Amino acid sequence: MEPIAPRARGQILPAVVAMLVVLAIFVPLLVFYAQRDAVWSVRQAGSTIAFHLAEAGVEKAYLYMSQSTQTWNSIQAGTAQSGYAFDTAYTDMGSGSYAVSITSGPGTQTATVFSVGRDPNRRQTRALKVVYANSTYGATAIYAGRGAQIGGAVNVEWGAVMSPYTIAADSRNHPQFWSASQITTKDTDPNPPNCDGPACCQWHSYQSNLPPLPSIDFDFYRSSAQNSTGCPSGGTPTGTCYYAGSVSNWNNSTVGTIFIEGDLSVKSPGMYHQGNMVVMGNVNLPNGVWGRGSATMSIPSDAWKQYCNDWSVYTTSFDTSAASSFPGLDSSYAPTGLTYSSSKLAVNGMLYVGGNFNNGGGGGGNSDIYGALYTVGSATQTANSSVTFYFNGTAAGQVQTTNVYLTRTSWQDSLVGWPSGL
């Protein structure tokens, strides 16, 4: 073998030096990234723990607000809640801590929860903001315990019709109908499908999970009526709006809370009540005009969801600036400031009927209700002349019950930091 020439041996050294330079550059980088990756992993783990702790705080607040109407009413009155005013660091989850704040608002019968979680090393925090509303049925215009019949020239706008029993919807394509039984003209077969598939946006039959009739706080409304004045004679105490028996020939304009232990029979030229009306018996309406009030009504921002199969009715009558086609139930569309006027309102508020709400046949005199109707019995609406129920979200949200029914209306991350002093 011939010996290696000196020049050939000298060419290896620069390559080795170059390799050493590359290693000198990249090895520290690899070490740096390995170290940072470990830090980022620890930080991510801490952030995840903090997030779950924030969720635990939200759940704790929900359970606290749901425990009694007294607690909920105290929150609505603006009273700071001990343990829920960023004044306590909870450590019951076994790792890390969380703090909770509950305040009233942003609207009527709503509460805002801020929950901040902190990891065990106290380096990472996550915060959530959740808004709850005390609304028994959400956007339900009529709840009929013994079934509902919506026929003739009767219409329901902006809110749904719900019943554990049969709903006779006639040929209507709005609003939404919810029944634990059949919906005639829509579905009389308990076997699936039990909705207007595939979107299931308008009618829902044979639903097993409908909520029960709301547990109205009758003591609250009795007391309110006994302290309200300005109603026709016959109240107990004298001059108040509490009636121990039935009332007939009612055609008055009243404001406040009215409580009638028996039946209510309305006569022409009709009534106009602004506020809450509780009738423990039946409500019997005349063949003719039974509403004579005027008001500009606020259209709920989610009223459009009731018109997926009747979109032209919504866009023509209530929201001319809406899209030309239904945007889908999961759309974020929420118009505000929309109004509509009525000159023949009978009730502007919540109407509870312990018996039946009867307006079968005859004429309705173009009378309207702007509110929420809850009836233990049946709701028969088949007047030959126009009668319209407009859902009043404010009235529905203010219904006083013996239980709190909270629904989550919004959920989002928040930049709220860990409370100082904890």
Contacts in CASP RR format, 6 or more apart in sequence:
PFRMAT RR
TARGET T0000
AUTHOR 0000-0000-0000
METHOD contacts of the structure
MODEL  1
MEPIAPRARGQILPAVVAMLVVLAIFVPLLVFYAQRDAVWSVRQAGSTIA
FHLAEAGVEKAYLYMSQSTQTWNSIQAGTAQSGYAFDTAYTDMGSGSYAV
SITSGPGTQTATVFSVGRDPNRRQTRALKVVYANSTYGATAIYAGRGAQI
GGAVNVEWGAVMSPYTIAADSRNHPQFWSASQITTKDTDPNPPNCDGPAC
CQWHSYQSNLPPLPSIDFDFYRSSAQNSTGCPSGGTPTGTCYYAGSVSNW
NNSTVGTIFIEGDLSVKSPGMYHQGNMVVMGNVNLPNGVWGRGSATMSIP
SDAWKQYCNDWSVYTTSFDTSAASSFPGLDSSYAPTGLTYSSSKLAVNGM
LYVGGNFNNGGGGGGNSDIYGALYTVGSATQTANSSVTFYFNGTAAGQVQ
TTNVYLTRTSWQDSLVGWPSGL
43 123 0 8 1.000
43 124 0 8 1.000
45 119 0 8 1.000
46 119 0 8 1.000
46 121 0 8 1.000
46 123 0 8 1.000
46 124 0 8 1.000
47 119 0 8 1.000
47 124 0 8 1.000
47 126 0 8 1.000
49 95 0 8 1.000
49 96 0 8 1.000
49 119 0 8 1.000
49 120 0 8 1.000
49 124 0 8 1.000
50 96 0 8 1.000
50 117 0 8 1.000
50 118 0 8 1.000
50 119 0 8 1.000
50 124 0 8 1.000
50 125 0 8 1.000
50 126 0 8 1.000
51 117 0 8 1.000
51 126 0 8 1.000
52 93 0 8 1.000
53 93 0 8 1.000
53 96 0 8 1.000
53 97 0 8 1.000
53 98 0 8 1.000
53 117 0 8 1.000
53 118 0 8 1.000
53 119 0 8 1.000
53 126 0 8 1.000
54 98 0 8 1.000
54 115 0 8 1.000
54 116 0 8 1.000
54 117 0 8 1.000
54 126 0 8 1.000
54 127 0 8 1.000
54 128 0 8 1.000
55 115 0 8 1.000
55 128 0 8 1.000
56 90 0 8 1.000
56 93 0 8 1.000
56 98 0 8 1.000
56 115 0 8 1.000
57 90 0 8 1.000
57 98 0 8 1.000
57 100 0 8 1.000
57 113 0 8 1.000
57 115 0 8 1.000
57 117 0 8 1.000
58 100 0 8 1.000
58 113 0 8 1.000
58 115 0 8 1.000
58 128 0 8 1.000
58 130 0 8 1.000
60 90 0 8 1.000
60 100 0 8 1.000
60 115 0 8 1.000
61 84 0 8 1.000
61 100 0 8 1.000
61 102 0 8 1.000
61 113 0 8 1.000
61 115 0 8 1.000
61 130 0 8 1.000
62 113 0 8 1.000
62 132 0 8 1.000
62 406 0 8 1.000
64 71 0 8 1.000
64 81 0 8 1.000
64 84 0 8 1.000
64 102 0 8 1.000
65 71 0 8 1.000
65 72 0 8 1.000
65 75 0 8 1.000
65 102 0 8 1.000
65 111 0 8 1.000
65 132 0 8 1.000
65 404 0 8 1.000
65 406 0 8 1.000
66 72 0 8 1.000
66 404 0 8 1.000
66 406 0 8 1.000
67 404 0 8 1.000
68 404 0 8 1.000
69 217 0 8 1.000
69 400 0 8 1.000
69 401 0 8 1.000
69 402 0 8 1.000
69 403 0 8 1.000
69 404 0 8 1.000
71 81 0 8 1.000
71 404 0 8 1.000
72 111 0 8 1.000
72 134 0 8 1.000
72 404 0 8 1.000
74 81 0 8 1.000
75 81 0 8 1.000
75 102 0 8 1.000
75 103 0 8 1.000
75 104 0 8 1.000
75 111 0 8 1.000
76 104 0 8 1.000
76 109 0 8 1.000
76 111 0 8 1.000
77 104 0 8 1.000
78 103 0 8 1.000
78 104 0 8 1.000
81 102 0 8 1.000
82 88 0 8 1.000
83 100 0 8 1.000
84 100 0 8 1.000
84 101 0 8 1.000
84 102 0 8 1.000
85 101 0 8 1.000
85 102 0 8 1.000
86 99 0 8 1.000
86 100 0 8 1.000
86 101 0 8 1.000
86 114 0 8 1.000
86 116 0 8 1.000
86 419 0 8 1.000
86 422 0 8 1.000
87 99 0 8 1.000
87 419 0 8 1.000
87 422 0 8 1.000
88 99 0 8 1.000
88 100 0 8 1.000
88 422 0 8 1.000
89 97 0 8 1.000
89 98 0 8 1.000
89 99 0 8 1.000
89 422 0 8 1.000
90 97 0 8 1.000
90 98 0 8 1.000
90 99 0 8 1.000
90 100 0 8 1.000
91 97 0 8 1.000
95 119 0 8 1.000
95 120 0 8 1.000
96 117 0 8 1.000
96 118 0 8 1.000
96 119 0 8 1.000
96 120 0 8 1.000
97 117 0 8 1.000
97 118 0 8 1.000
97 422 0 8 1.000
98 115 0 8 1.000
98 116 0 8 1.000
98 117 0 8 1.000
98 118 0 8 1.000
99 115 0 8 1.000
99 116 0 8 1.000
99 117 0 8 1.000
99 418 0 8 1.000
99 419 0 8 1.000
99 422 0 8 1.000
100 113 0 8 1.000
100 114 0 8 1.000
100 115 0 8 1.000
100 116 0 8 1.000
101 113 0 8 1.000
101 114 0 8 1.000
101 115 0 8 1.000
102 111 0 8 1.000
102 112 0 8 1.000
102 113 0 8 1.000
103 111 0 8 1.000
103 112 0 8 1.000
104 110 0 8 1.000
104 111 0 8 1.000
104 112 0 8 1.000
105 111 0 8 1.000
105 112 0 8 1.000
105 131 0 8 1.000
106 112 0 8 1.000
106 131 0 8 1.000
108 394 0 8 1.000
108 397 0 8 1.000
108 398 0 8 1.000
109 133 0 8 1.000
109 134 0 8 1.000
109 135 0 8 1.000
109 397 0 8 1.000
109 398 0 8 1.000
110 131 0 8 1.000
110 132 0 8 1.000
110 133 0 8 1.000
110 134 0 8 1.000
110 409 0 8 1.000
111 131 0 8 1.000
111 132 0 8 1.000
112 129 0 8 1.000
112 130 0 8 1.000
112 131 0 8 1.000
113 128 0 8 1.000
113 129 0 8 1.000
113 130 0 8 1.000
113 131 0 8 1.000
113 132 0 8 1.000
114 127 0 8 1.000
114 128 0 8 1.000
114 129 0 8 1.000
114 414 0 8 1.000
114 416 0 8 1.000
115 127 0 8 1.000
115 128 0 8 1.000
115 130 0 8 1.000
116 125 0 8 1.000
116 126 0 8 1.000
116 127 0 8 1.000
116 416 0 8 1.000
116 417 0 8 1.000
116 418 0 8 1.000
116 419 0 8 1.000
117 125 0 8 1.000
117 126 0 8 1.000
117 127 0 8 1.000
117 418 0 8 1.000
118 124 0 8 1.000
118 125 0 8 1.000
118 418 0 8 1.000
119 125 0 8 1.000
125 417 0 8 1.000
125 418 0 8 1.000
126 413 0 8 1.000
127 413 0 8 1.000
127 414 0 8 1.000
127 415 0 8 1.000
127 416 0 8 1.000
127 417 0 8 1.000
128 411 0 8 1.000
128 412 0 8 1.000
128 413 0 8 1.000
128 414 0 8 1.000
129 410 0 8 1.000
129 411 0 8 1.000
129 412 0 8 1.000
129 413 0 8 1.000
129 414 0 8 1.000
129 416 0 8 1.000
130 408 0 8 1.000
130 410 0 8 1.000
130 411 0 8 1.000
130 412 0 8 1.000
131 408 0 8 1.000
131 409 0 8 1.000
131 410 0 8 1.000
132 406 0 8 1.000
132 407 0 8 1.000
132 408 0 8 1.000
132 409 0 8 1.000
133 397 0 8 1.000
133 406 0 8 1.000
133 407 0 8 1.000
133 409 0 8 1.000
134 397 0 8 1.000
134 404 0 8 1.000
134 405 0 8 1.000
134 406 0 8 1.000
135 396 0 8 1.000
135 397 0 8 1.000
135 405 0 8 1.000
135 407 0 8 1.000
136 211 0 8 1.000
136 214 0 8 1.000
136 396 0 8 1.000
136 397 0 8 1.000
136 399 0 8 1.000
136 401 0 8 1.000
136 405 0 8 1.000
137 143 0 8 1.000
137 160 0 8 1.000
137 162 0 8 1.000
137 211 0 8 1.000
137 214 0 8 1.000
137 396 0 8 1.000
138 393 0 8 1.000
138 396 0 8 1.000
138 397 0 8 1.000
138 407 0 8 1.000
139 158 0 8 1.000
139 159 0 8 1.000
139 160 0 8 1.000
139 300 0 8 1.000
139 302 0 8 1.000
139 303 0 8 1.000
139 305 0 8 1.000
139 306 0 8 1.000
139 391 0 8 1.000
139 393 0 8 1.000
139 396 0 8 1.000
140 159 0 8 1.000
140 160 0 8 1.000
140 161 0 8 1.000
140 162 0 8 1.000
140 178 0 8 1.000
140 372 0 8 1.000
140 391 0 8 1.000
140 396 0 8 1.000
141 156 0 8 1.000
141 157 0 8 1.000
141 158 0 8 1.000
141 159 0 8 1.000
141 160 0 8 1.000
141 161 0 8 1.000
141 175 0 8 1.000
141 371 0 8 1.000
141 372 0 8 1.000
141 373 0 8 1.000
141 389 0 8 1.000
141 390 0 8 1.000
141 391 0 8 1.000
142 148 0 8 1.000
142 156 0 8 1.000
142 160 0 8 1.000
142 161 0 8 1.000
142 162 0 8 1.000
142 372 0 8 1.000
142 373 0 8 1.000
142 375 0 8 1.000
142 379 0 8 1.000
142 389 0 8 1.000
143 162 0 8 1.000
143 163 0 8 1.000
143 213 0 8 1.000
143 214 0 8 1.000
143 372 0 8 1.000
143 373 0 8 1.000
143 374 0 8 1.000
143 375 0 8 1.000
144 161 0 8 1.000
144 162 0 8 1.000
144 163 0 8 1.000
144 165 0 8 1.000
144 167 0 8 1.000
144 357 0 8 1.000
144 373 0 8 1.000
144 375 0 8 1.000
144 377 0 8 1.000
144 378 0 8 1.000
144 379 0 8 1.000
145 163 0 8 1.000
145 164 0 8 1.000
145 165 0 8 1.000
145 213 0 8 1.000
145 375 0 8 1.000
145 376 0 8 1.000
145 377 0 8 1.000
145 378 0 8 1.000
146 163 0 8 1.000
146 165 0 8 1.000
146 356 0 8 1.000
146 375 0 8 1.000
146 376 0 8 1.000
146 377 0 8 1.000
146 378 0 8 1.000
147 163 0 8 1.000
147 164 0 8 1.000
147 165 0 8 1.000
147 166 0 8 1.000
147 167 0 8 1.000
147 179 0 8 1.000
147 377 0 8 1.000
147 378 0 8 1.000
147 379 0 8 1.000
148 161 0 8 1.000
148 163 0 8 1.000
148 167 0 8 1.000
148 168 0 8 1.000
148 378 0 8 1.000
148 379 0 8 1.000
148 380 0 8 1.000
148 381 0 8 1.000
149 167 0 8 1.000
149 168 0 8 1.000
149 378 0 8 1.000
149 379 0 8 1.000
149 380 0 8 1.000
149 381 0 8 1.000
149 382 0 8 1.000
150 156 0 8 1.000
150 161 0 8 1.000
150 167 0 8 1.000
150 168 0 8 1.000
150 169 0 8 1.000
150 170 0 8 1.000
150 172 0 8 1.000
150 381 0 8 1.000
150 382 0 8 1.000
151 168 0 8 1.000
151 170 0 8 1.000
151 172 0 8 1.000
151 381 0 8 1.000
151 382 0 8 1.000
152 170 0 8 1.000
152 361 0 8 1.000
152 381 0 8 1.000
152 382 0 8 1.000
152 383 0 8 1.000
152 384 0 8 1.000
153 364 0 8 1.000
153 383 0 8 1.000
153 384 0 8 1.000
153 385 0 8 1.000
153 386 0 8 1.000
153 387 0 8 1.000
154 359 0 8 1.000
154 381 0 8 1.000
154 382 0 8 1.000
154 383 0 8 1.000
154 386 0 8 1.000
154 387 0 8 1.000
154 388 0 8 1.000
154 389 0 8 1.000
155 172 0 8 1.000
155 386 0 8 1.000
155 387 0 8 1.000
155 388 0 8 1.000
155 389 0 8 1.000
156 174 0 8 1.000
156 175 0 8 1.000
156 388 0 8 1.000
156 389 0 8 1.000
156 391 0 8 1.000
157 174 0 8 1.000
157 175 0 8 1.000
157 303 0 8 1.000
157 306 0 8 1.000
157 318 0 8 1.000
157 388 0 8 1.000
157 389 0 8 1.000
157 390 0 8 1.000
157 391 0 8 1.000
158 175 0 8 1.000
158 299 0 8 1.000
158 300 0 8 1.000
158 303 0 8 1.000
158 306 0 8 1.000
158 318 0 8 1.000
158 390 0 8 1.000
158 391 0 8 1.000
159 175 0 8 1.000
159 176 0 8 1.000
159 300 0 8 1.000
159 303 0 8 1.000
159 306 0 8 1.000
159 391 0 8 1.000
160 175 0 8 1.000
160 176 0 8 1.000
160 177 0 8 1.000
160 178 0 8 1.000
160 306 0 8 1.000
161 167 0 8 1.000
161 169 0 8 1.000
161 175 0 8 1.000
161 176 0 8 1.000
161 177 0 8 1.000
161 178 0 8 1.000
162 177 0 8 1.000
162 178 0 8 1.000
162 179 0 8 1.000
162 210 0 8 1.000
163 178 0 8 1.000
163 179 0 8 1.000
163 180 0 8 1.000
163 181 0 8 1.000
163 379 0 8 1.000
164 179 0 8 1.000
164 180 0 8 1.000
164 181 0 8 1.000
164 210 0 8 1.000
164 212 0 8 1.000
165 179 0 8 1.000
165 180 0 8 1.000
165 181 0 8 1.000
165 378 0 8 1.000
166 179 0 8 1.000
166 181 0 8 1.000
166 182 0 8 1.000
166 183 0 8 1.000
166 184 0 8 1.000
167 177 0 8 1.000
167 179 0 8 1.000
167 181 0 8 1.000
167 182 0 8 1.000
167 183 0 8 1.000
167 184 0 8 1.000
168 183 0 8 1.000
168 184 0 8 1.000
168 185 0 8 1.000
169 177 0 8 1.000
169 183 0 8 1.000
169 184 0 8 1.000
169 185 0 8 1.000
169 186 0 8 1.000
169 203 0 8 1.000
170 185 0 8 1.000
171 185 0 8 1.000
173 202 0 8 1.000
173 309 0 8 1.000
173 310 0 8 1.000
174 202 0 8 1.000
174 306 0 8 1.000
174 307 0 8 1.000
174 308 0 8 1.000
174 309 0 8 1.000
174 310 0 8 1.000
174 313 0 8 1.000
174 314 0 8 1.000
175 202 0 8 1.000
175 306 0 8 1.000
175 307 0 8 1.000
176 201 0 8 1.000
176 202 0 8 1.000
176 203 0 8 1.000
176 204 0 8 1.000
176 305 0 8 1.000
176 306 0 8 1.000
177 183 0 8 1.000
177 186 0 8 1.000
177 202 0 8 1.000
177 203 0 8 1.000
177 204 0 8 1.000
177 205 0 8 1.000
178 203 0 8 1.000
178 204 0 8 1.000
178 207 0 8 1.000
178 210 0 8 1.000
179 204 0 8 1.000
179 205 0 8 1.000
179 206 0 8 1.000
179 207 0 8 1.000
179 210 0 8 1.000
180 206 0 8 1.000
180 207 0 8 1.000
180 208 0 8 1.000
180 210 0 8 1.000
181 205 0 8 1.000
181 206 0 8 1.000
182 188 0 8 1.000
182 190 0 8 1.000
182 205 0 8 1.000
182 206 0 8 1.000
183 203 0 8 1.000
183 205 0 8 1.000
186 196 0 8 1.000
186 203 0 8 1.000
186 205 0 8 1.000
187 194 0 8 1.000
187 195 0 8 1.000
187 203 0 8 1.000
187 205 0 8 1.000
187 206 0 8 1.000
190 206 0 8 1.000
194 204 0 8 1.000
194 205 0 8 1.000
194 206 0 8 1.000
194 207 0 8 1.000
195 203 0 8 1.000
195 204 0 8 1.000
195 205 0 8 1.000
196 202 0 8 1.000
196 203 0 8 1.000
196 309 0 8 1.000
199 308 0 8 1.000
199 328 0 8 1.000
199 329 0 8 1.000
201 305 0 8 1.000
201 308 0 8 1.000
201 309 0 8 1.000
201 326 0 8 1.000
201 328 0 8 1.000
201 329 0 8 1.000
202 308 0 8 1.000
202 309 0 8 1.000
211 405 0 8 1.000
213 374 0 8 1.000
213 376 0 8 1.000
214 374 0 8 1.000
214 399 0 8 1.000
214 401 0 8 1.000
214 405 0 8 1.000
215 401 0 8 1.000
215 402 0 8 1.000
215 403 0 8 1.000
216 278 0 8 1.000
216 352 0 8 1.000
216 374 0 8 1.000
216 399 0 8 1.000
216 400 0 8 1.000
216 401 0 8 1.000
216 402 0 8 1.000
217 400 0 8 1.000
217 401 0 8 1.000
217 402 0 8 1.000
218 259 0 8 1.000
218 278 0 8 1.000
220 400 0 8 1.000
221 257 0 8 1.000
221 259 0 8 1.000
221 276 0 8 1.000
221 278 0 8 1.000
221 352 0 8 1.000
221 400 0 8 1.000
222 242 0 8 1.000
222 259 0 8 1.000
224 256 0 8 1.000
224 257 0 8 1.000
224 259 0 8 1.000
224 276 0 8 1.000
225 240 0 8 1.000
225 241 0 8 1.000
225 242 0 8 1.000
225 257 0 8 1.000
225 258 0 8 1.000
225 259 0 8 1.000
225 278 0 8 1.000
226 236 0 8 1.000
226 237 0 8 1.000
226 240 0 8 1.000
226 241 0 8 1.000
226 242 0 8 1.000
226 259 0 8 1.000
227 240 0 8 1.000
228 240 0 8 1.000
228 241 0 8 1.000
228 242 0 8 1.000
228 256 0 8 1.000
228 257 0 8 1.000
228 258 0 8 1.000
229 239 0 8 1.000
229 240 0 8 1.000
229 241 0 8 1.000
230 239 0 8 1.000
230 241 0 8 1.000
230 254 0 8 1.000
230 255 0 8 1.000
231 239 0 8 1.000
231 240 0 8 1.000
231 241 0 8 1.000
231 252 0 8 1.000
231 254 0 8 1.000
231 258 0 8 1.000
232 247 0 8 1.000
232 250 0 8 1.000
232 252 0 8 1.000
232 254 0 8 1.000
233 239 0 8 1.000
234 243 0 8 1.000
234 247 0 8 1.000
235 241 0 8 1.000
235 242 0 8 1.000
235 243 0 8 1.000
235 244 0 8 1.000
236 242 0 8 1.000
236 243 0 8 1.000
236 244 0 8 1.000
241 254 0 8 1.000
241 256 0 8 1.000
241 257 0 8 1.000
241 258 0 8 1.000
241 259 0 8 1.000
242 258 0 8 1.000
242 259 0 8 1.000
243 258 0 8 1.000
243 259 0 8 1.000
243 260 0 8 1.000
243 261 0 8 1.000
243 262 0 8 1.000
244 261 0 8 1.000
245 260 0 8 1.000
245 261 0 8 1.000
245 262 0 8 1.000
246 260 0 8 1.000
246 261 0 8 1.000
246 262 0 8 1.000
246 263 0 8 1.000
246 264 0 8 1.000
246 265 0 8 1.000
246 281 0 8 1.000
247 260 0 8 1.000
247 262 0 8 1.000
247 263 0 8 1.000
247 264 0 8 1.000
247 265 0 8 1.000
248 263 0 8 1.000
248 265 0 8 1.000
248 267 0 8 1.000
249 265 0 8 1.000
249 267 0 8 1.000
250 264 0 8 1.000
250 265 0 8 1.000
250 266 0 8 1.000
250 267 0 8 1.000
250 270 0 8 1.000
250 271 0 8 1.000
251 266 0 8 1.000
251 267 0 8 1.000
251 268 0 8 1.000
251 269 0 8 1.000
251 270 0 8 1.000
251 271 0 8 1.000
252 271 0 8 1.000
252 273 0 8 1.000
253 271 0 8 1.000
253 272 0 8 1.000
253 273 0 8 1.000
253 292 0 8 1.000
253 293 0 8 1.000
254 271 0 8 1.000
254 272 0 8 1.000
254 273 0 8 1.000
254 274 0 8 1.000
255 273 0 8 1.000
255 274 0 8 1.000
255 275 0 8 1.000
256 273 0 8 1.000
256 274 0 8 1.000
256 275 0 8 1.000
256 276 0 8 1.000
257 275 0 8 1.000
257 276 0 8 1.000
257 277 0 8 1.000
257 278 0 8 1.000
258 273 0 8 1.000
258 276 0 8 1.000
258 277 0 8 1.000
258 278 0 8 1.000
259 278 0 8 1.000
260 277 0 8 1.000
260 278 0 8 1.000
260 279 0 8 1.000
260 280 0 8 1.000
260 281 0 8 1.000
261 280 0 8 1.000
261 281 0 8 1.000
262 279 0 8 1.000
262 280 0 8 1.000
262 281 0 8 1.000
263 279 0 8 1.000
263 281 0 8 1.000
263 282 0 8 1.000
263 283 0 8 1.000
263 284 0 8 1.000
264 279 0 8 1.000
264 281 0 8 1.000
264 282 0 8 1.000
264 283 0 8 1.000
264 284 0 8 1.000
265 284 0 8 1.000
266 283 0 8 1.000
266 284 0 8 1.000
266 285 0 8 1.000
266 286 0 8 1.000
266 290 0 8 1.000
266 346 0 8 1.000
267 286 0 8 1.000
267 290 0 8 1.000
268 286 0 8 1.000
268 288 0 8 1.000
268 289 0 8 1.000
268 290 0 8 1.000
269 289 0 8 1.000
269 291 0 8 1.000
269 292 0 8 1.000
270 286 0 8 1.000
270 289 0 8 1.000
270 290 0 8 1.000
270 291 0 8 1.000
270 292 0 8 1.000
270 346 0 8 1.000
270 367 0 8 1.000
271 290 0 8 1.000
271 291 0 8 1.000
271 292 0 8 1.000
271 346 0 8 1.000
271 347 0 8 1.000
272 291 0 8 1.000
272 292 0 8 1.000
272 293 0 8 1.000
272 345 0 8 1.000
272 346 0 8 1.000
272 347 0 8 1.000
272 348 0 8 1.000
273 346 0 8 1.000
273 347 0 8 1.000
273 348 0 8 1.000
273 349 0 8 1.000
274 348 0 8 1.000
274 349 0 8 1.000
275 347 0 8 1.000
275 348 0 8 1.000
275 349 0 8 1.000
275 350 0 8 1.000
275 395 0 8 1.000
276 349 0 8 1.000
276 350 0 8 1.000
276 351 0 8 1.000
276 352 0 8 1.000
276 395 0 8 1.000
277 347 0 8 1.000
277 349 0 8 1.000
277 350 0 8 1.000
277 351 0 8 1.000
277 352 0 8 1.000
278 352 0 8 1.000
279 351 0 8 1.000
279 352 0 8 1.000
279 353 0 8 1.000
279 354 0 8 1.000
279 355 0 8 1.000
280 354 0 8 1.000
280 355 0 8 1.000
281 353 0 8 1.000
281 354 0 8 1.000
281 355 0 8 1.000
282 353 0 8 1.000
282 354 0 8 1.000
282 355 0 8 1.000
282 356 0 8 1.000
282 357 0 8 1.000
282 358 0 8 1.000
283 351 0 8 1.000
283 353 0 8 1.000
283 355 0 8 1.000
283 356 0 8 1.000
283 357 0 8 1.000
283 358 0 8 1.000
284 358 0 8 1.000
285 358 0 8 1.000
285 359 0 8 1.000
285 364 0 8 1.000
285 367 0 8 1.000
287 361 0 8 1.000
287 362 0 8 1.000
287 363 0 8 1.000
287 364 0 8 1.000
288 362 0 8 1.000
288 363 0 8 1.000
288 364 0 8 1.000
288 365 0 8 1.000
288 367 0 8 1.000
288 385 0 8 1.000
289 344 0 8 1.000
289 364 0 8 1.000
289 365 0 8 1.000
289 366 0 8 1.000
289 367 0 8 1.000
290 346 0 8 1.000
290 364 0 8 1.000
290 365 0 8 1.000
290 367 0 8 1.000
291 344 0 8 1.000
291 345 0 8 1.000
291 346 0 8 1.000
291 365 0 8 1.000
291 367 0 8 1.000
291 368 0 8 1.000
292 344 0 8 1.000
292 345 0 8 1.000
292 346 0 8 1.000
293 342 0 8 1.000
293 343 0 8 1.000
293 344 0 8 1.000
293 345 0 8 1.000
293 346 0 8 1.000
293 348 0 8 1.000
294 341 0 8 1.000
294 342 0 8 1.000
294 343 0 8 1.000
294 344 0 8 1.000
294 345 0 8 1.000
295 341 0 8 1.000
295 342 0 8 1.000
295 345 0 8 1.000
295 348 0 8 1.000
295 370 0 8 1.000
296 339 0 8 1.000
296 340 0 8 1.000
296 341 0 8 1.000
297 339 0 8 1.000
297 340 0 8 1.000
297 341 0 8 1.000
297 342 0 8 1.000
297 370 0 8 1.000
297 390 0 8 1.000
297 392 0 8 1.000
298 337 0 8 1.000
298 338 0 8 1.000
298 339 0 8 1.000
298 392 0 8 1.000
298 394 0 8 1.000
299 318 0 8 1.000
299 319 0 8 1.000
299 335 0 8 1.000
299 337 0 8 1.000
299 338 0 8 1.000
299 339 0 8 1.000
299 340 0 8 1.000
300 391 0 8 1.000
300 393 0 8 1.000
301 334 0 8 1.000
301 335 0 8 1.000
301 336 0 8 1.000
301 338 0 8 1.000
302 334 0 8 1.000
303 314 0 8 1.000
303 318 0 8 1.000
303 338 0 8 1.000
303 391 0 8 1.000
304 314 0 8 1.000
304 319 0 8 1.000
304 322 0 8 1.000
304 326 0 8 1.000
304 327 0 8 1.000
304 333 0 8 1.000
304 335 0 8 1.000
305 329 0 8 1.000
306 314 0 8 1.000
307 313 0 8 1.000
307 314 0 8 1.000
307 326 0 8 1.000
308 326 0 8 1.000
308 328 0 8 1.000
308 329 0 8 1.000
311 325 0 8 1.000
311 326 0 8 1.000
314 322 0 8 1.000
315 322 0 8 1.000
315 324 0 8 1.000
317 340 0 8 1.000
318 338 0 8 1.000
318 340 0 8 1.000
319 335 0 8 1.000
319 338 0 8 1.000
321 335 0 8 1.000
322 333 0 8 1.000
322 335 0 8 1.000
323 333 0 8 1.000
327 333 0 8 1.000
340 390 0 8 1.000
342 368 0 8 1.000
342 370 0 8 1.000
342 388 0 8 1.000
342 390 0 8 1.000
344 365 0 8 1.000
344 366 0 8 1.000
344 367 0 8 1.000
344 368 0 8 1.000
345 367 0 8 1.000
345 368 0 8 1.000
345 369 0 8 1.000
345 370 0 8 1.000
346 367 0 8 1.000
346 368 0 8 1.000
346 369 0 8 1.000
347 369 0 8 1.000
347 370 0 8 1.000
347 371 0 8 1.000
348 370 0 8 1.000
348 371 0 8 1.000
348 392 0 8 1.000
348 395 0 8 1.000
349 370 0 8 1.000
349 371 0 8 1.000
349 372 0 8 1.000
349 392 0 8 1.000
349 395 0 8 1.000
350 371 0 8 1.000
350 372 0 8 1.000
350 374 0 8 1.000
350 395 0 8 1.000
350 396 0 8 1.000
350 398 0 8 1.000
350 399 0 8 1.000
351 369 0 8 1.000
351 371 0 8 1.000
351 372 0 8 1.000
351 373 0 8 1.000
351 374 0 8 1.000
352 374 0 8 1.000
352 375 0 8 1.000
353 373 0 8 1.000
353 374 0 8 1.000
353 375 0 8 1.000
353 376 0 8 1.000
353 377 0 8 1.000
354 375 0 8 1.000
354 376 0 8 1.000
354 377 0 8 1.000
355 375 0 8 1.000
355 376 0 8 1.000
355 377 0 8 1.000
356 375 0 8 1.000
356 377 0 8 1.000
356 378 0 8 1.000
356 379 0 8 1.000
356 380 0 8 1.000
357 373 0 8 1.000
357 375 0 8 1.000
357 377 0 8 1.000
357 378 0 8 1.000
357 379 0 8 1.000
357 380 0 8 1.000
357 381 0 8 1.000
358 380 0 8 1.000
359 380 0 8 1.000
359 381 0 8 1.000
359 382 0 8 1.000
359 383 0 8 1.000
359 387 0 8 1.000
360 380 0 8 1.000
360 381 0 8 1.000
360 382 0 8 1.000
360 383 0 8 1.000
361 382 0 8 1.000
361 383 0 8 1.000
361 384 0 8 1.000
362 383 0 8 1.000
362 384 0 8 1.000
362 385 0 8 1.000
363 383 0 8 1.000
363 384 0 8 1.000
363 385 0 8 1.000
364 383 0 8 1.000
364 384 0 8 1.000
364 385 0 8 1.000
364 386 0 8 1.000
364 387 0 8 1.000
365 383 0 8 1.000
365 385 0 8 1.000
365 386 0 8 1.000
365 387 0 8 1.000
366 385 0 8 1.000
366 386 0 8 1.000
366 387 0 8 1.000
367 387 0 8 1.000
368 387 0 8 1.000
368 388 0 8 1.000
368 389 0 8 1.000
368 390 0 8 1.000
369 388 0 8 1.000
369 389 0 8 1.000
369 390 0 8 1.000
370 390 0 8 1.000
370 392 0 8 1.000
370 395 0 8 1.000
371 389 0 8 1.000
371 390 0 8 1.000
371 391 0 8 1.000
371 392 0 8 1.000
371 393 0 8 1.000
371 395 0 8 1.000
371 396 0 8 1.000
372 391 0 8 1.000
372 392 0 8 1.000
372 393 0 8 1.000
372 395 0 8 1.000
372 396 0 8 1.000
372 399 0 8 1.000
373 379 0 8 1.000
373 389 0 8 1.000
374 399 0 8 1.000
381 387 0 8 1.000
381 389 0 8 1.000
END
